[in-house]
């Protein structure tokens, strides 16, 4: 027993001696300890063992092993996976979908330092510098292209690989400009050409081009800019023919309110608002014709629009659970649309789907803030409705 214990101590001494003699590996381990303190013992033991057996190459393979194709590890997932109740929830995993919680020893925290160290050891710091510099130059190239197109406006100059711009549409107000810009960005993504995001700068809509992929080229950037400069105006919801053809459109028109009248007079939220203010709200808003089945809001999305129901019926779901239905005169989206200080807003907490064809009046978050600031009764009504909805989710 004593001999075995002594041999074990000597083995551990040699292992930690090898660790102490390699400063690069020590720096990795120290960095790791800054990320996590609960499971470091397992990872240290694995790295020391790997280094003693095969040096830095074997150590690197420890990280690469997590990238083994799912088909290889699938047979052992069933026995190795851990499924506490809070991970199962109501979500359904689709065919071929990988749950990465079943692919590693850790769940909440990954060994970030090891990934950085292995990459630096493999390709070197010069490769990182070259990729970053290349992306910075591509952002500057994108800005130059934007300035060469009179249809586009630079909203924020190239900084750290990011440049913001927008397409200008003569005769369009801010709401319509945002609608068209967002539609063009969505179409670009659906076409598989590129992925850009939309944002607001000083309350104005902008396209945010962020160049990160080291394989991106000047050709990729040029195609994105030329797309936004030359794309035709997206069709409005009013111009689109709904599923079912013209007959369906005529049936839907029968339930729509006449946009030339004071259609907001029957909205309970606006019952204490003067007629002049209601007309201003209607002028600021964008009327949307919504077909049945369309998702107006999706849970966890980050858009900031506020909606008033003019016609139709809209069902509210949290995941697959039905919560309530909104009809004519109701409103929704107030939690995400409000500015809660410093530009902070909440993500969408529910999905809202059109159950029967109808029409919505969509307001921007700035329009809603104007309404709340100028109409105390609206502010009080929103607060009461929000409290009731949060209590009965």
C-alpha positions as CSV (number, residue, x, y, z in Angstrom):
1,X,0.0,0.0,0.0
2,X,2.8,2.4,1.0
3,X,4.8,1.6,-2.2
4,X,1.7,2.2,-4.4
5,X,1.0,5.6,-2.7
6,X,4.7,6.6,-3.1
7,X,4.6,5.7,-6.8
8,X,1.4,7.7,-7.2
9,X,3.0,10.7,-5.6
10,X,6.0,10.4,-7.8
11,X,3.8,10.1,-10.9
12,X,1.9,13.2,-9.9
13,X,5.1,15.1,-9.2
14,X,6.5,14.2,-12.7
15,X,3.2,15.3,-14.3
16,X,3.1,18.6,-12.5
17,X,6.9,19.0,-13.2
18,X,6.2,18.7,-16.9
19,X,3.4,21.2,-16.5
20,X,5.6,23.7,-14.6
21,X,8.3,23.4,-17.3
22,X,6.0,24.6,-20.1
23,X,5.1,28.2,-19.7
24,X,2.7,28.3,-22.7
25,X,0.6,25.5,-21.2
26,X,0.7,27.2,-17.8
27,X,-0.6,30.5,-19.3
28,X,-3.5,28.5,-20.9
29,X,-4.4,26.9,-17.6
30,X,-4.3,30.2,-15.7
31,X,-6.5,31.9,-18.3
32,X,-8.9,29.0,-18.0
33,X,-9.1,29.4,-14.2
34,X,-10.3,32.9,-14.8
35,X,-13.3,31.6,-16.8
36,X,-14.4,28.8,-14.5
37,X,-13.7,27.5,-11.1
38,X,-15.9,24.6,-10.6
39,X,-14.7,22.0,-13.1
40,X,-11.1,22.9,-13.7
41,X,-9.7,19.9,-12.0
42,X,-11.0,17.5,-14.7
43,X,-9.6,19.6,-17.6
44,X,-6.2,20.1,-15.9
45,X,-5.8,16.4,-15.5
46,X,-6.8,15.8,-19.1
47,X,-4.4,18.4,-20.4
48,X,-1.5,17.2,-18.3
49,X,-2.0,13.6,-19.4
50,X,-2.3,14.7,-23.0
51,X,0.9,16.8,-22.8
52,X,2.9,14.0,-21.2
53,X,1.8,11.5,-23.8
54,X,2.2,13.5,-27.0
55,X,3.1,17.2,-26.3
56,X,1.4,20.1,-27.8
57,X,0.0,18.2,-30.7
58,X,-1.9,15.8,-28.5
59,X,-3.1,18.7,-26.3
60,X,-4.5,20.3,-29.4
61,X,-6.3,17.1,-30.3
62,X,-8.2,17.3,-27.0
63,X,-10.0,20.3,-28.3
64,X,-10.4,19.0,-31.8
65,X,-12.0,15.8,-30.5
66,X,-15.1,17.9,-29.7
67,X,-15.5,18.5,-33.4
68,X,-15.9,14.8,-34.3
69,X,-18.9,14.4,-36.7
70,X,-22.2,13.8,-35.0
71,X,-22.6,10.5,-36.9
72,X,-19.5,9.1,-35.0
73,X,-20.7,10.1,-31.5
74,X,-24.4,9.5,-32.0
75,X,-24.3,5.9,-30.7
76,X,-22.9,7.0,-27.4
77,X,-25.1,10.1,-26.9
78,X,-28.0,8.2,-25.5
79,X,-25.9,6.8,-22.7
80,X,-23.8,9.9,-22.1
81,X,-26.5,12.6,-22.4
82,X,-27.8,14.4,-19.3
83,X,-31.3,15.6,-19.4
84,X,-32.5,17.5,-16.4
85,X,-36.0,18.9,-16.5
86,X,-35.0,22.4,-17.1
87,X,-33.3,21.4,-20.4
88,X,-36.1,19.3,-21.7
89,X,-38.9,21.9,-21.5
90,X,-41.4,22.0,-24.4
91,X,-38.9,22.2,-27.2
92,X,-38.9,19.4,-29.8
93,X,-35.6,18.5,-31.3
94,X,-35.8,18.1,-35.1
95,X,-34.3,15.4,-37.2
96,X,-30.6,15.9,-37.6
97,X,-30.6,18.7,-35.0
98,X,-27.6,18.6,-32.6
99,X,-28.0,19.4,-28.9
100,X,-24.5,20.6,-28.1
101,X,-25.2,20.0,-24.4
102,X,-24.7,16.3,-25.2
103,X,-21.3,16.8,-26.9
104,X,-19.1,17.9,-24.1
105,X,-18.2,17.4,-20.4
106,X,-19.4,20.8,-19.5
107,X,-22.7,22.4,-19.9
108,X,-22.7,26.1,-18.9
109,X,-19.1,27.1,-19.7
110,X,-16.7,26.1,-22.4
111,X,-12.9,26.0,-22.3
112,X,-12.4,29.2,-24.3
113,X,-8.7,29.7,-23.5
114,X,-7.8,26.3,-24.9
115,X,-9.5,27.0,-28.2
116,X,-7.6,30.3,-28.5
117,X,-4.3,28.7,-27.5
118,X,-4.6,25.8,-30.0
119,X,-5.5,28.2,-32.8
120,X,-2.6,30.5,-32.1
121,X,-0.2,27.6,-31.9
122,X,-1.5,26.2,-35.2
123,X,-1.7,29.2,-37.5
124,X,0.2,31.9,-35.5
125,X,-0.6,35.5,-34.5
126,X,0.3,36.8,-38.0
127,X,-2.7,35.0,-39.5
128,X,-5.0,36.7,-37.0
129,X,-3.5,40.1,-37.7
130,X,-3.9,39.5,-41.5
131,X,-7.6,38.5,-41.2
132,X,-8.5,41.4,-39.0
133,X,-6.7,43.9,-41.2
134,X,-8.3,42.4,-44.2
135,X,-11.8,42.9,-42.7
136,X,-11.0,46.5,-41.7
137,X,-10.0,47.2,-45.3
138,X,-13.1,45.5,-46.7
139,X,-15.3,47.8,-44.4
140,X,-13.5,50.8,-45.8
141,X,-14.0,49.5,-49.3
142,X,-17.7,49.0,-48.6
143,X,-18.0,52.7,-47.4
144,X,-16.3,53.9,-50.6
145,X,-18.8,51.8,-52.7
146,X,-21.7,53.3,-50.7
147,X,-20.5,56.8,-51.3
148,X,-20.3,56.1,-55.1
149,X,-24.0,55.3,-55.3
150,X,-26.3,58.3,-55.0
151,X,-29.2,56.0,-53.9
152,X,-27.3,55.1,-50.7
153,X,-26.4,57.2,-47.7
154,X,-23.6,56.4,-45.2
155,X,-25.1,56.5,-41.7
156,X,-21.9,55.6,-39.8
157,X,-18.4,55.4,-41.3
158,X,-16.4,52.2,-41.3
159,X,-15.2,51.4,-37.8
160,X,-13.7,48.0,-36.7
161,X,-15.1,46.2,-39.7
162,X,-18.6,47.7,-39.4
163,X,-20.3,50.3,-41.7
164,X,-23.9,51.4,-41.6
165,X,-25.9,52.8,-44.5
166,X,-29.4,53.0,-45.9
167,X,-31.2,53.2,-49.2
168,X,-33.0,56.5,-49.8
169,X,-36.5,56.4,-51.4
170,X,-37.7,59.8,-52.7
171,X,-41.1,60.7,-51.3
172,X,-41.0,58.1,-48.5
173,X,-41.2,58.9,-44.8
174,X,-39.1,57.3,-42.1
175,X,-41.5,54.5,-41.5
176,X,-41.8,53.5,-45.1
177,X,-38.0,53.8,-45.5
178,X,-37.5,51.4,-42.6
179,X,-40.1,49.0,-44.0
180,X,-38.4,48.8,-47.4
181,X,-34.9,48.6,-45.9
182,X,-35.9,45.7,-43.6
183,X,-37.7,43.9,-46.5
184,X,-34.5,44.2,-48.7
185,X,-32.3,42.8,-45.8
186,X,-34.7,39.9,-45.3
187,X,-34.7,39.1,-49.1
188,X,-30.9,39.2,-49.2
189,X,-30.8,36.6,-46.4
190,X,-33.4,34.4,-48.0
191,X,-31.5,34.4,-51.2
192,X,-28.3,33.1,-49.5
193,X,-26.1,36.0,-50.8
194,X,-25.2,37.5,-47.5
195,X,-26.5,38.3,-44.0
196,X,-26.8,41.9,-42.8
197,X,-28.8,43.3,-39.9
198,X,-30.9,46.4,-39.4
199,X,-30.6,48.9,-36.7
200,X,-31.4,52.5,-35.8
201,X,-28.9,55.4,-35.4
202,X,-30.3,58.5,-33.8
203,X,-33.8,57.1,-34.3
204,X,-33.2,56.6,-38.1
205,X,-33.3,53.2,-39.9
206,X,-29.9,51.8,-41.1
207,X,-28.4,48.7,-42.6
208,X,-25.5,47.3,-40.5
209,X,-22.8,45.5,-42.5
210,X,-20.4,43.7,-40.2
211,X,-17.5,41.9,-42.0
212,X,-16.1,39.1,-39.8
213,X,-15.7,36.0,-42.0
214,X,-12.0,35.7,-43.0
215,X,-13.1,34.2,-46.3
216,X,-15.1,37.3,-47.3
217,X,-13.8,39.0,-50.4
218,X,-14.2,42.4,-52.2
219,X,-16.6,40.6,-54.6
220,X,-18.9,39.6,-51.7
221,X,-19.0,43.1,-50.4
222,X,-19.6,44.6,-53.8
223,X,-22.6,42.3,-54.4
224,X,-24.2,43.4,-51.2
225,X,-23.8,47.1,-51.8
226,X,-24.9,46.8,-55.5
227,X,-28.0,44.8,-54.3
228,X,-29.1,47.6,-52.0
229,X,-28.4,50.3,-54.5
230,X,-30.3,48.6,-57.4
231,X,-33.0,46.5,-55.9
232,X,-36.6,47.5,-56.8
233,X,-38.9,48.8,-54.1
234,X,-40.4,45.9,-52.1
235,X,-44.1,45.4,-52.5
236,X,-46.2,46.7,-49.6
237,X,-48.6,44.5,-47.8
238,X,-51.5,46.3,-49.5
239,X,-50.0,45.4,-53.0
240,X,-49.4,41.7,-52.2
241,X,-52.1,39.2,-53.2
242,X,-52.9,36.9,-50.3
243,X,-53.1,33.2,-50.4
244,X,-56.3,32.2,-52.3
245,X,-56.0,34.9,-55.0
246,X,-58.2,37.9,-55.8
247,X,-61.3,36.3,-54.3
248,X,-59.6,36.0,-51.0
249,X,-58.5,39.6,-51.3
250,X,-62.1,40.7,-51.8
251,X,-63.3,38.8,-48.8
252,X,-60.6,40.4,-46.7
253,X,-61.5,43.9,-47.9
254,X,-65.0,43.4,-46.5
255,X,-63.7,43.3,-43.0
256,X,-61.2,46.2,-43.3
257,X,-61.9,49.6,-41.9
258,X,-62.0,52.6,-44.3
259,X,-58.6,54.3,-43.9
260,X,-60.1,57.7,-44.8
261,X,-62.2,57.8,-41.6
262,X,-61.2,58.2,-37.9
263,X,-60.7,54.5,-37.5
264,X,-59.0,54.9,-34.1
265,X,-62.0,56.5,-32.4
266,X,-63.2,53.0,-31.2
267,X,-59.8,52.0,-29.7
268,X,-60.2,51.8,-25.9
269,X,-56.6,52.9,-25.3
270,X,-57.2,56.1,-27.2
271,X,-60.7,56.9,-25.8
272,X,-59.3,59.9,-23.9
273,X,-57.2,61.2,-26.8
274,X,-58.4,64.3,-28.8
275,X,-59.4,63.7,-32.4
276,X,-56.5,65.7,-33.7
277,X,-54.0,63.5,-31.8
278,X,-55.8,60.4,-33.2
279,X,-55.4,61.7,-36.7
280,X,-51.7,62.4,-36.0
281,X,-51.3,58.8,-34.8
282,X,-52.9,57.5,-37.9
283,X,-50.7,59.6,-40.1
284,X,-47.6,58.4,-38.3
285,X,-48.5,54.8,-38.5
286,X,-48.2,52.2,-41.3
287,X,-51.3,50.2,-42.2
288,X,-50.6,46.5,-42.7
289,X,-52.9,44.0,-44.4
290,X,-52.2,40.7,-42.7
291,X,-53.2,37.3,-44.1
292,X,-54.3,34.4,-41.9
293,X,-51.4,32.4,-40.6
294,X,-48.8,35.2,-40.7
295,X,-46.6,35.7,-37.7
296,X,-46.7,39.4,-36.8
297,X,-44.4,39.0,-33.8
298,X,-42.1,36.1,-33.0
299,X,-40.9,35.3,-29.4
300,X,-37.4,36.6,-28.6
301,X,-37.2,38.8,-31.6
302,X,-35.8,42.3,-31.0
303,X,-37.9,44.5,-33.2
304,X,-39.5,47.5,-31.5
305,X,-42.9,48.1,-33.2
306,X,-46.2,48.7,-31.5
307,X,-49.5,47.5,-33.1
308,X,-53.1,48.5,-32.9
309,X,-55.7,46.0,-34.3
310,X,-58.0,47.6,-36.8
311,X,-59.6,44.3,-38.1
312,X,-59.1,40.6,-37.8
313,X,-58.1,38.3,-35.0
314,X,-54.6,37.6,-33.6
315,X,-53.7,34.7,-31.3
316,X,-51.0,35.0,-28.7
317,X,-48.7,32.0,-27.9
318,X,-45.9,31.4,-25.5
319,X,-44.1,28.6,-27.3
320,X,-47.0,26.2,-28.1
321,X,-49.3,27.4,-25.3
322,X,-52.2,29.6,-26.3
323,X,-52.6,32.7,-24.1
324,X,-55.2,35.0,-25.5
325,X,-56.7,36.5,-28.6
326,X,-56.6,40.2,-29.7
327,X,-59.4,41.7,-31.8
328,X,-60.4,45.0,-33.3
329,X,-59.5,47.9,-30.9
330,X,-56.9,45.9,-29.0
331,X,-53.2,46.7,-29.0
332,X,-50.0,44.7,-28.5
333,X,-46.2,45.0,-28.5
334,X,-46.0,47.7,-25.9
335,X,-43.4,46.1,-23.7
336,X,-40.8,45.8,-26.5
337,X,-41.7,49.1,-28.1
338,X,-41.2,51.2,-25.0
339,X,-37.8,52.8,-24.3
340,X,-37.1,51.9,-20.6
341,X,-34.1,54.2,-20.3
342,X,-30.8,54.6,-22.2
343,X,-32.3,53.0,-25.3
344,X,-33.0,49.7,-23.5
345,X,-35.9,47.6,-24.6
346,X,-37.2,44.1,-24.0
347,X,-37.2,41.2,-26.4
348,X,-40.6,39.9,-27.5
349,X,-42.1,37.6,-24.8
350,X,-44.7,35.9,-27.0
351,X,-45.5,34.9,-30.6
352,X,-48.6,36.6,-32.2
353,X,-50.1,34.9,-35.2
354,X,-53.0,36.2,-37.4
355,X,-55.9,33.8,-37.0
356,X,-58.2,35.6,-39.6
357,X,-57.3,38.2,-42.2
358,X,-57.2,41.7,-40.9
359,X,-55.4,45.0,-40.7
360,X,-52.9,46.5,-38.2
361,X,-51.7,50.0,-37.6
362,X,-48.0,49.7,-36.9
363,X,-46.1,52.5,-35.0
364,X,-42.4,52.8,-34.4
365,X,-41.0,53.0,-30.8
366,X,-40.4,56.7,-31.4
367,X,-44.1,57.2,-32.3
368,X,-45.2,55.4,-29.2
369,X,-42.9,57.5,-27.0
370,X,-44.4,60.6,-28.5
371,X,-47.9,59.3,-27.8
372,X,-47.0,58.4,-24.2
373,X,-45.3,61.7,-23.5
374,X,-48.1,63.8,-24.9
375,X,-51.1,61.8,-23.7
376,X,-51.2,60.8,-20.0
377,X,-54.3,58.7,-20.4
378,X,-52.4,56.5,-22.9
379,X,-49.5,56.1,-20.5
380,X,-51.8,55.0,-17.8
381,X,-53.7,52.6,-20.1
382,X,-50.5,51.0,-21.3
383,X,-49.3,50.5,-17.7
384,X,-52.6,48.9,-16.7
385,X,-52.7,46.6,-19.7
386,X,-49.1,45.6,-19.3
387,X,-49.5,44.7,-15.6
388,X,-52.6,42.6,-16.4
389,X,-50.9,40.7,-19.3
390,X,-47.7,40.0,-17.3
391,X,-49.8,38.6,-14.4
392,X,-51.9,36.3,-16.8
393,X,-49.2,34.9,-19.0
